[in-house]
Amino acid sequence: MSAHFTVHLSFCFEKNGVLETATNEASWLKTLTPSAYASMVESGQISAGMLPKLDNGFKALQKGVKKVSIKNASNLLTPTGTTLTYD
């Protein structure tokens, strides 16, 4: 689809974005790059259910999706959440 259209993908869940600190709801990141993601996985900041969301989000960017956001479902139409970007 991304070969023919500008595609934006939003992964929606109960948090406002990818949290820098799991216990601090206000610590969501505005952007996340693959290198920062790898560092956060290695340090344990990102784990469990976030791994498939982020892995698939970065794969979607590689396949031509223009923008990938991780956000709260209640904020679907707002410019909030974490946007995945390349380094």
C-alpha distances in whole Angstrom, upper triangle without the diagonal:
4,5,6,6,8,8,11,12,15,17,20,24,27,28,27,25,26,30,32,35,34,37,37,34,34,33,30,28,26,24,24,23,23,27,28,26,28,31,31,30,33,35,34,33,29,30,29,26,25,24,21,20,20,19,16,15,16,14,11,13,13,10,9,9,11,14,15,18,20,22,25,23,26,25,21,21,24,23,25,24,23,20,19,20,21,24
4,5,5,6,6,9,11,14,17,20,23,27,27,26,24,24,28,30,33,33,36,35,33,33,31,28,26,24,21,21,21,20,24,25,24,26,29,29,28,31,33,33,31,28,29,28,26,24,23,21,19,18,18,15,14,14,13,9,10,11,7,5,6,8,11,12,16,19,21,24,23,25,24,20,20,22,21,23,22,21,18,16,16,17,21
4,6,8,9,13,14,18,20,24,27,31,31,30,27,28,31,33,36,36,39,38,36,36,35,31,29,27,24,24,23,23,26,28,26,28,31,31,31,33,36,35,34,31,32,31,29,27,26,24,22,22,21,18,17,17,15,12,12,12,9,7,9,10,14,16,19,22,25,28,27,29,27,24,24,26,24,26,25,24,21,19,19,19,23
4,7,9,13,15,19,21,24,28,31,31,30,28,29,33,35,38,38,41,40,37,37,36,32,30,28,26,26,25,25,29,30,29,31,34,34,33,36,38,38,36,33,34,34,31,29,28,26,24,24,23,20,19,19,18,15,15,15,12,10,11,12,15,17,20,23,25,28,27,29,27,24,23,25,24,26,26,25,22,21,21,22,25
4,6,10,12,16,19,21,25,29,29,27,25,27,30,32,35,35,38,37,34,34,33,29,27,25,23,24,24,24,28,29,27,30,32,32,32,35,37,36,34,31,32,32,29,27,27,25,22,22,22,19,17,18,17,14,14,15,12,10,9,9,12,15,17,21,22,25,23,25,24,20,19,21,21,23,23,22,19,19,19,20,24
4,7,10,13,17,19,23,26,26,24,22,24,27,29,32,32,35,34,31,31,30,26,24,21,20,21,21,22,25,26,25,27,30,29,30,33,34,34,32,29,30,30,27,25,25,23,20,20,21,18,15,16,16,12,12,14,12,9,7,6,9,12,14,18,20,22,21,23,21,18,17,18,17,19,20,19,16,16,16,17,21
4,6,10,13,16,20,23,23,21,20,21,25,27,30,29,32,31,28,28,27,24,22,20,18,19,19,20,23,24,22,25,28,27,27,30,32,31,29,26,27,27,24,22,22,20,17,17,17,15,12,14,13,10,10,12,11,8,5,6,7,9,12,15,17,19,18,20,18,15,15,17,16,18,17,17,14,14,14,16,20
4,7,10,13,16,20,19,18,16,17,21,23,26,26,29,27,25,24,24,20,18,16,15,16,17,18,22,21,20,23,25,24,25,28,29,28,26,23,24,24,21,19,20,18,15,15,16,13,11,13,13,10,10,13,12,10,6,6,5,6,8,11,13,16,15,17,15,12,12,13,12,14,13,13,11,11,13,15,19
4,7,10,13,17,16,15,14,15,19,21,24,23,26,25,22,23,22,18,17,16,15,15,16,17,21,20,18,21,24,22,22,26,27,25,23,20,21,21,18,16,16,14,11,12,13,10,8,11,12,8,9,13,12,11,7,8,6,5,6,9,11,13,13,15,14,11,12,13,13,13,12,12,10,10,13,15,19
4,6,10,13,13,12,11,13,16,19,21,20,23,22,19,19,19,15,15,14,14,14,16,17,21,20,17,21,23,21,21,25,25,24,21,18,19,19,16,14,15,14,10,11,13,11,9,12,13,11,12,15,15,14,11,11,8,6,5,6,7,9,9,12,10,8,10,11,11,11,9,10,9,10,13,17,20
4,7,10,11,11,9,11,14,17,19,18,20,20,17,18,18,14,15,14,14,14,16,17,20,19,16,19,21,19,19,22,23,21,19,16,16,15,12,10,12,11,7,9,12,10,8,12,13,11,13,16,16,16,13,14,11,8,6,5,6,8,8,12,11,9,12,13,13,12,10,10,10,11,15,18,21
4,7,8,9,9,11,14,17,19,17,19,18,15,17,17,14,15,15,16,16,19,20,22,21,18,21,23,20,20,24,24,22,19,16,17,16,12,11,14,13,9,12,15,13,12,15,17,15,17,20,20,20,16,17,14,11,8,6,5,5,5,8,9,7,11,12,13,11,9,11,12,14,17,21,23
4,6,8,8,10,12,16,17,14,16,16,13,15,16,13,15,16,17,17,20,20,23,21,18,21,22,19,19,23,23,20,17,15,15,14,10,10,13,13,10,12,15,15,14,17,19,18,19,22,23,23,20,20,17,14,11,8,6,5,6,9,10,10,14,14,15,13,10,12,14,15,19,22,25
4,7,9,11,12,15,15,13,14,13,10,13,14,12,15,16,18,18,21,22,25,22,20,23,23,20,20,23,23,20,17,15,16,15,12,12,15,15,13,15,18,18,17,20,22,21,23,26,26,26,23,23,20,17,13,10,8,5,7,9,10,11,15,15,16,13,11,13,16,18,21,25,27
4,5,7,8,12,12,10,11,10,7,9,10,8,11,13,15,15,19,20,22,19,17,20,21,17,18,21,20,18,15,13,14,14,12,11,14,15,13,14,17,18,16,19,21,21,21,25,26,26,22,22,19,16,12,9,6,5,8,10,10,12,15,14,14,11,9,10,14,16,19,22,24
4,7,8,11,13,12,13,11,8,8,9,7,9,10,12,14,17,19,21,18,17,20,21,18,19,22,21,19,16,15,17,17,15,13,16,17,14,14,18,18,16,18,21,20,21,24,25,25,21,21,17,14,10,8,5,5,8,9,8,10,13,11,11,7,5,8,11,14,17,21,22
4,6,9,11,11,13,11,9,9,9,5,6,8,9,10,14,16,18,15,13,17,17,14,16,19,18,17,13,12,14,15,13,10,13,15,11,11,15,15,13,15,18,18,17,21,22,22,19,18,14,12,8,5,5,7,10,12,10,11,14,12,11,8,4,5,9,11,14,17,19
4,7,9,9,12,11,9,10,8,5,6,8,9,8,12,13,15,12,10,13,14,11,12,15,15,13,10,8,11,13,11,8,11,13,10,9,13,14,12,14,17,17,17,20,22,22,19,19,15,12,10,7,8,10,13,15,14,15,17,16,14,11,7,6,9,10,13,16,17
4,5,6,8,7,7,8,5,4,6,10,11,10,14,15,16,12,11,14,14,10,12,15,13,12,8,8,11,13,13,10,13,15,13,12,16,18,16,17,20,21,20,23,25,25,23,22,19,16,13,10,11,12,16,17,16,17,20,18,17,13,10,9,12,13,16,18,19
4,6,9,8,9,9,5,6,6,10,11,10,13,14,14,11,10,13,11,8,11,13,11,11,7,8,12,15,15,12,14,17,16,14,17,19,17,18,21,22,22,24,26,27,24,24,21,18,16,13,14,16,19,20,19,21,23,21,19,15,12,11,14,14,16,18,18
4,6,5,8,9,6,8,10,13,15,14,17,18,17,14,13,15,13,10,12,14,11,10,7,9,12,14,15,13,15,19,17,16,19,22,20,21,24,25,25,27,29,30,28,27,24,21,18,16,16,17,20,21,20,22,25,23,21,18,15,14,17,18,20,22,21
4,6,7,10,8,9,12,15,16,15,18,19,19,16,14,16,15,11,12,15,12,10,7,8,10,12,12,11,14,17,16,15,18,20,20,21,24,25,25,27,29,30,28,28,24,21,18,15,15,15,18,20,20,21,24,23,22,18,15,14,18,18,21,23,23
4,6,9,9,11,14,17,19,18,21,22,22,19,18,20,18,15,16,18,15,13,10,12,13,15,15,14,17,20,19,19,22,24,23,24,27,28,28,31,33,33,31,31,27,24,21,18,17,16,20,20,20,23,25,24,23,19,17,17,20,21,24,26,26
4,5,6,8,11,15,17,17,20,22,22,18,18,20,19,15,17,19,17,15,12,13,15,17,17,16,19,21,20,19,23,24,23,24,27,28,28,30,32,33,30,29,25,23,19,16,15,15,19,19,18,21,23,21,20,17,15,15,19,20,23,25,25
4,6,7,11,13,16,17,20,22,23,19,18,21,20,17,18,21,19,17,13,14,16,17,16,15,18,20,18,18,22,23,21,23,26,26,26,29,31,31,28,27,23,20,17,14,12,11,15,15,15,17,20,18,17,14,12,13,17,19,22,24,25
4,6,9,11,14,16,19,22,22,19,18,22,20,17,20,22,20,18,15,16,18,20,19,17,20,22,20,19,23,24,22,23,27,27,26,29,31,30,27,26,23,20,17,14,13,13,16,16,15,18,19,17,16,12,11,12,16,18,21,24,24
4,6,9,12,13,16,19,19,15,15,18,17,14,16,19,16,16,12,13,16,18,18,15,18,20,18,17,21,22,20,21,25,25,24,27,29,29,26,25,21,19,16,14,13,14,18,18,16,19,21,18,16,13,11,11,14,16,18,21,21
4,7,9,10,14,16,17,14,13,17,16,13,15,18,17,16,12,12,15,17,16,13,16,18,15,14,18,19,17,18,21,21,20,23,25,25,22,21,18,15,12,10,9,11,15,15,14,16,17,15,13,10,7,7,11,13,15,18,19
4,6,7,11,13,14,11,11,15,14,12,15,17,16,16,12,12,15,18,17,14,16,18,15,13,16,18,15,16,19,19,18,21,23,23,20,19,15,13,11,10,10,13,16,17,15,16,18,15,13,10,7,6,8,10,12,15,15
4,7,10,14,15,12,13,17,16,15,17,20,19,19,16,15,18,21,19,16,18,19,16,14,17,18,15,15,19,18,17,20,22,21,18,16,13,12,10,10,10,13,16,17,14,15,16,13,10,8,6,5,6,9,10,13,14
4,7,10,12,10,10,14,14,13,16,18,18,18,15,14,17,20,19,15,16,17,15,12,15,16,12,12,16,16,14,16,19,18,16,14,11,10,9,10,12,15,18,19,16,16,17,15,12,10,8,5,5,6,7,10,10
4,7,8,6,6,10,11,10,12,15,15,15,13,12,15,17,17,13,13,15,13,9,12,14,11,10,14,14,12,15,18,17,16,15,12,10,10,10,13,16,19,21,18,18,20,18,15,13,10,7,6,5,6,8,9
4,5,5,6,9,10,10,12,14,15,16,14,13,16,19,18,14,14,15,14,10,11,13,11,9,12,13,11,13,16,16,15,14,13,11,12,13,16,19,22,24,22,21,23,21,18,17,14,10,9,6,5,5,6
4,6,5,6,9,10,10,12,14,15,14,12,15,17,17,14,12,14,13,9,9,12,10,7,10,13,11,11,15,16,15,16,14,13,14,14,18,21,23,26,24,23,25,24,21,20,17,13,11,8,8,6,7
4,5,5,6,9,10,11,12,14,14,13,15,18,19,16,14,16,16,12,12,15,14,11,14,16,14,15,18,19,19,19,18,16,17,17,20,24,26,29,26,26,28,26,23,22,19,15,14,11,10,9,7
4,5,5,6,9,10,11,12,11,10,14,17,18,14,13,16,15,12,13,16,14,12,16,17,16,17,20,21,20,20,17,16,16,15,18,21,24,26,24,24,26,24,21,19,16,13,13,10,10,10,9
4,5,5,6,9,10,10,9,8,10,13,14,11,9,12,12,8,9,13,11,10,13,15,14,15,18,19,18,19,16,14,14,13,16,19,22,24,23,23,25,23,21,19,15,12,12,10,10,11,11
4,5,5,6,9,10,10,9,11,14,15,12,10,13,14,10,10,14,14,12,14,17,16,16,19,21,21,21,19,17,18,17,20,23,25,28,26,26,28,27,25,23,19,16,16,13,13,12,12
4,5,5,6,9,9,9,12,15,17,14,13,16,16,13,14,17,17,15,18,20,19,20,23,24,24,24,22,20,19,18,21,24,27,29,27,27,30,28,26,23,20,16,17,15,15,14,13
4,5,5,6,5,6,9,12,14,11,11,14,14,12,13,16,16,15,18,20,19,20,23,24,23,24,21,18,18,16,18,20,24,26,24,25,27,26,24,21,17,14,16,14,15,15,15
4,5,5,6,5,6,10,12,10,8,12,13,11,11,15,15,14,16,19,19,20,22,24,23,24,22,19,18,16,19,21,24,26,26,26,28,27,25,23,19,16,17,15,16,17,16
4,6,8,8,9,13,15,13,12,15,17,14,14,18,18,17,19,22,22,22,25,27,26,27,25,22,22,20,23,25,28,30,29,29,32,31,29,26,22,19,20,18,19,18,18
4,6,8,9,13,16,14,13,17,18,16,17,20,20,19,22,24,24,25,28,29,28,29,26,23,22,20,22,24,27,30,29,29,32,30,28,25,22,19,21,19,20,20,19
4,5,6,10,13,11,11,15,16,14,15,19,19,19,21,23,24,25,27,29,27,28,26,22,21,19,20,22,25,27,27,27,30,29,27,24,21,18,20,19,21,21,21
4,7,10,12,10,11,15,15,13,15,18,18,18,20,22,22,24,26,28,26,26,23,20,19,16,17,19,22,24,23,24,27,26,24,21,17,15,17,16,18,19,19
4,7,9,7,7,11,11,10,11,14,14,15,17,19,19,21,23,25,23,24,21,17,16,13,15,17,20,22,22,22,25,24,22,19,16,13,15,14,17,18,18
4,6,6,6,9,11,10,11,14,15,16,18,20,21,22,24,26,24,25,22,19,18,15,17,18,20,23,23,23,27,26,25,22,18,16,18,17,19,20,21
4,6,6,8,10,11,12,14,15,17,18,20,21,22,24,26,24,26,23,20,18,15,17,18,19,22,23,23,26,26,26,23,19,18,19,18,21,22,24
4,6,6,7,9,11,12,13,15,16,18,19,21,22,24,22,23,21,17,16,13,14,15,16,19,20,20,23,23,23,20,17,16,18,17,20,22,23
4,6,5,6,8,10,10,12,14,15,17,19,20,21,19,21,18,14,13,10,12,13,15,18,18,18,21,21,20,18,14,12,14,13,16,18,20
4,6,5,6,8,10,11,12,14,16,17,18,20,19,20,18,15,14,12,15,17,18,22,21,21,24,24,23,20,16,14,15,13,16,17,19
4,5,5,6,8,10,10,12,14,15,16,18,17,19,17,14,14,12,15,16,17,21,21,20,23,23,23,21,17,15,16,14,16,18,20
4,6,5,6,9,10,10,12,14,15,17,15,16,14,10,10,8,11,13,14,18,17,16,19,20,19,17,13,12,12,11,14,16,19
4,5,5,6,8,10,11,12,14,16,14,15,13,9,10,8,12,15,16,19,18,17,20,20,18,17,13,10,10,8,11,13,15
4,5,5,6,9,10,11,13,15,14,16,14,11,13,12,15,18,19,23,22,20,23,23,22,20,17,14,13,10,13,13,15
4,6,5,6,9,10,10,13,11,14,13,10,11,11,15,17,18,21,21,18,21,22,21,20,16,14,13,11,13,14,17
4,5,5,6,9,10,11,9,11,9,6,8,9,12,15,16,19,18,16,18,19,17,16,13,11,10,7,10,11,15
4,5,5,6,9,10,9,11,10,8,10,11,15,18,20,23,21,19,21,21,19,18,15,12,10,7,8,9,12
4,5,5,6,9,9,12,12,10,13,14,18,21,21,25,23,21,23,23,22,21,18,16,14,11,11,11,14
4,5,5,7,5,9,9,8,11,13,16,19,19,23,21,18,20,21,19,19,17,15,13,10,11,12,15
4,5,5,5,6,7,7,11,13,17,20,21,24,21,19,20,20,18,19,16,14,11,8,8,9,12
4,6,7,9,11,11,14,16,20,23,24,27,25,23,24,24,22,22,20,17,14,11,10,9,13
4,6,9,11,12,15,17,21,24,24,27,25,22,24,24,23,23,21,19,16,13,13,13,16
4,6,9,11,14,17,20,23,23,26,24,21,22,22,21,22,20,18,15,13,12,12,16
4,6,7,11,14,17,20,20,22,20,17,18,19,17,18,17,15,12,11,11,12,16
4,7,10,14,16,20,20,22,19,17,17,17,15,16,16,14,11,10,10,11,15
4,7,10,13,16,17,19,16,14,14,14,12,13,12,11,7,7,8,11,14
4,7,10,13,14,17,14,12,13,14,12,12,10,8,6,6,8,11,15
4,6,10,11,13,11,9,11,11,9,8,6,5,4,6,10,13,16
4,7,9,12,10,10,12,12,11,9,5,5,6,8,12,15,18
4,6,8,7,7,10,9,9,7,4,6,9,11,15,18,21
4,5,5,7,10,10,11,8,7,10,13,15,19,22,24
4,5,5,9,10,12,11,10,13,15,17,20,24,27
4,6,8,9,12,10,11,14,16,19,23,26,29
4,6,5,8,7,8,12,13,17,20,23,26
4,6,8,8,9,12,13,16,19,22,25
4,7,9,11,14,14,17,19,23,26
4,6,9,12,12,16,18,22,24
4,7,9,9,13,15,19,21
4,7,9,12,15,18,20
4,6,10,13,16,18
4,6,9,13,15
4,6,10,12
4,7,10
4,7
4
